Amino acid sequence: AAWDAAGAAETKWQTKRLFGYLKEGEECAKTV
């Protein structure tokens, strides 16, 4: 169960990072 929680947190972090990256890309696209 503890391992599952850690895995879920890791997945959440990666998703957050991915969305942040995509959002940054959008901002860059707007600037160009």
PDB file as gemmi writes it, atoms N, CA and C in Angstrom:
CRYST1    1.000    1.000    1.000  90.00  90.00  90.00 P 1                      
ATOM      1  N   ALA A   1       0.845  -1.200   0.000  1.00  0.00           N  
ATOM      2  CA  ALA A   1       0.000   0.000   0.000  1.00  0.00           C  
ATOM      3  C   ALA A   1       0.876   1.245   0.000  1.00  0.00           C  
ATOM      4  N   ALA A   2       1.934   1.212   0.809  1.00  0.00           N  
ATOM      5  CA  ALA A   2       2.846   2.368   0.871  1.00  0.00           C  
ATOM      6  C   ALA A   2       3.514   2.565  -0.486  1.00  0.00           C  
ATOM      7  N   TRP A   3       3.851   1.429  -1.114  1.00  0.00           N  
ATOM      8  CA  TRP A   3       4.503   1.508  -2.433  1.00  0.00           C  
ATOM      9  C   TRP A   3       3.537   2.099  -3.460  1.00  0.00           C  
ATOM     10  N   ASP A   4       2.263   1.716  -3.369  1.00  0.00           N  
ATOM     11  CA  ASP A   4       1.243   2.238  -4.285  1.00  0.00           C  
ATOM     12  C   ASP A   4       1.107   3.743  -4.119  1.00  0.00           C  
ATOM     13  N   ALA A   5       1.105   4.194  -2.879  1.00  0.00           N  
ATOM     14  CA  ALA A   5       0.974   5.625  -2.598  1.00  0.00           C  
ATOM     15  C   ALA A   5       2.146   6.384  -3.188  1.00  0.00           C  
ATOM     16  N   ALA A   6       3.344   5.815  -3.039  1.00  0.00           N  
ATOM     17  CA  ALA A   6       4.541   6.457  -3.577  1.00  0.00           C  
ATOM     18  C   ALA A   6       4.456   6.498  -5.100  1.00  0.00           C  
ATOM     19  N   GLY A   7       3.981   5.422  -5.691  1.00  0.00           N  
ATOM     20  CA  GLY A   7       3.847   5.352  -7.143  1.00  0.00           C  
ATOM     21  C   GLY A   7       2.841   6.379  -7.645  1.00  0.00           C  
ATOM     22  N   ALA A   8       1.738   6.541  -6.913  1.00  0.00           N  
ATOM     23  CA  ALA A   8       0.709   7.502  -7.298  1.00  0.00           C  
ATOM     24  C   ALA A   8       1.251   8.922  -7.202  1.00  0.00           C  
ATOM     25  N   ALA A   9       2.014   9.197  -6.159  1.00  0.00           N  
ATOM     26  CA  ALA A   9       2.598  10.527  -5.973  1.00  0.00           C  
ATOM     27  C   ALA A   9       3.583  10.820  -7.095  1.00  0.00           C  
ATOM     28  N   GLU A  10       4.362   9.815  -7.454  1.00  0.00           N  
ATOM     29  CA  GLU A  10       5.348   9.964  -8.520  1.00  0.00           C  
ATOM     30  C   GLU A  10       4.640  10.245  -9.846  1.00  0.00           C  
ATOM     31  N   THR A  11       3.572   9.508 -10.106  1.00  0.00           N  
ATOM     32  CA  THR A  11       2.818   9.692 -11.343  1.00  0.00           C  
ATOM     33  C   THR A  11       2.210  11.085 -11.386  1.00  0.00           C  
ATOM     34  N   LYS A  12       1.683  11.524 -10.248  1.00  0.00           N  
ATOM     35  CA  LYS A  12       1.085  12.862 -10.161  1.00  0.00           C  
ATOM     36  C   LYS A  12       2.128  13.920 -10.480  1.00  0.00           C  
ATOM     37  N   TRP A  13       3.316  13.745  -9.894  1.00  0.00           N  
ATOM     38  CA  TRP A  13       4.400  14.708 -10.097  1.00  0.00           C  
ATOM     39  C   TRP A  13       4.801  14.752 -11.564  1.00  0.00           C  
ATOM     40  N   GLN A  14       4.912  13.569 -12.188  1.00  0.00           N  
ATOM     41  CA  GLN A  14       5.304  13.504 -13.600  1.00  0.00           C  
ATOM     42  C   GLN A  14       4.246  14.147 -14.483  1.00  0.00           C  
ATOM     43  N   THR A  15       2.975  13.931 -14.146  1.00  0.00           N  
ATOM     44  CA  THR A  15       1.877  14.520 -14.918  1.00  0.00           C  
ATOM     45  C   THR A  15       1.914  16.030 -14.797  1.00  0.00           C  
ATOM     46  N   LYS A  16       2.126  16.490 -13.554  1.00  0.00           N  
ATOM     47  CA  LYS A  16       2.195  17.926 -13.299  1.00  0.00           C  
ATOM     48  C   LYS A  16       3.344  18.540 -14.095  1.00  0.00           C  
ATOM     49  N   ARG A  17       4.461  17.844 -14.100  1.00  0.00           N  
ATOM     50  CA  ARG A  17       5.643  18.315 -14.812  1.00  0.00           C  
ATOM     51  C   ARG A  17       5.369  18.355 -16.317  1.00  0.00           C  
ATOM     52  N   LEU A  18       4.694  17.311 -16.811  1.00  0.00           N  
ATOM     53  CA  LEU A  18       4.375  17.239 -18.230  1.00  0.00           C  
ATOM     54  C   LEU A  18       3.471  18.392 -18.635  1.00  0.00           C  
ATOM     55  N   PHE A  19       2.423  18.629 -17.839  1.00  0.00           N  
ATOM     56  CA  PHE A  19       1.498  19.713 -18.160  1.00  0.00           C  
ATOM     57  C   PHE A  19       2.204  21.060 -18.082  1.00  0.00           C  
ATOM     58  N   GLY A  20       3.099  21.209 -17.108  1.00  0.00           N  
ATOM     59  CA  GLY A  20       3.859  22.443 -16.980  1.00  0.00           C  
ATOM     60  C   GLY A  20       4.726  22.645 -18.213  1.00  0.00           C  
ATOM     61  N   TYR A  21       5.290  21.549 -18.700  1.00  0.00           N  
ATOM     62  CA  TYR A  21       6.150  21.598 -19.884  1.00  0.00           C  
ATOM     63  C   TYR A  21       5.329  21.985 -21.111  1.00  0.00           C  
ATOM     64  N   LEU A  22       4.141  21.390 -21.240  1.00  0.00           N  
ATOM     65  CA  LEU A  22       3.274  21.690 -22.378  1.00  0.00           C  
ATOM     66  C   LEU A  22       2.830  23.141 -22.327  1.00  0.00           C  
ATOM     67  N   LYS A  23       2.513  23.618 -21.145  1.00  0.00           N  
ATOM     68  CA  LYS A  23       2.068  24.991 -20.980  1.00  0.00           C  
ATOM     69  C   LYS A  23       3.198  25.952 -21.351  1.00  0.00           C  
ATOM     70  N   GLU A  24       4.406  25.610 -20.935  1.00  0.00           N  
ATOM     71  CA  GLU A  24       5.581  26.425 -21.268  1.00  0.00           C  
ATOM     72  C   GLU A  24       5.762  26.465 -22.781  1.00  0.00           C  
ATOM     73  N   GLY A  25       5.573  25.310 -23.414  1.00  0.00           N  
ATOM     74  CA  GLY A  25       5.701  25.218 -24.863  1.00  0.00           C  
ATOM     75  C   GLY A  25       4.685  26.119 -25.552  1.00  0.00           C  
ATOM     76  N   GLU A  26       3.477  26.169 -25.009  1.00  0.00           N  
ATOM     77  CA  GLU A  26       2.432  27.020 -25.569  1.00  0.00           C  
ATOM     78  C   GLU A  26       2.850  28.477 -25.474  1.00  0.00           C  
ATOM     79  N   GLU A  27       3.381  28.852 -24.321  1.00  0.00           N  
ATOM     80  CA  GLU A  27       3.820  30.233 -24.118  1.00  0.00           C  
ATOM     81  C   GLU A  27       4.916  30.582 -25.119  1.00  0.00           C  
ATOM     82  N   CYS A  28       5.829  29.644 -25.347  1.00  0.00           N  
ATOM     83  CA  CYS A  28       6.924  29.863 -26.298  1.00  0.00           C  
ATOM     84  C   CYS A  28       6.348  30.016 -27.697  1.00  0.00           C  
ATOM     85  N   ALA A  29       5.358  29.203 -28.019  1.00  0.00           N  
ATOM     86  CA  ALA A  29       4.749  29.244 -29.350  1.00  0.00           C  
ATOM     87  C   ALA A  29       4.071  30.594 -29.570  1.00  0.00           C  
ATOM     88  N   LYS A  30       3.449  31.129 -28.520  1.00  0.00           N  
ATOM     89  CA  LYS A  30       2.779  32.427 -28.633  1.00  0.00           C  
ATOM     90  C   LYS A  30       3.791  33.529 -28.894  1.00  0.00           C  
ATOM     91  N   THR A  31       4.957  33.409 -28.246  1.00  0.00           N  
ATOM     92  CA  THR A  31       5.978  34.455 -28.360  1.00  0.00           C  
ATOM     93  C   THR A  31       6.584  34.484 -29.752  1.00  0.00           C  
ATOM     94  N   VAL A  32       6.746  33.314 -30.348  1.00  0.00           N  
ATOM     95  CA  VAL A  32       7.390  33.236 -31.666  1.00  0.00           C  
ATOM     96  C   VAL A  32       6.475  33.825 -32.730  1.00  0.00           C  
TER      97      VAL A  32                                                      
END                                                                             
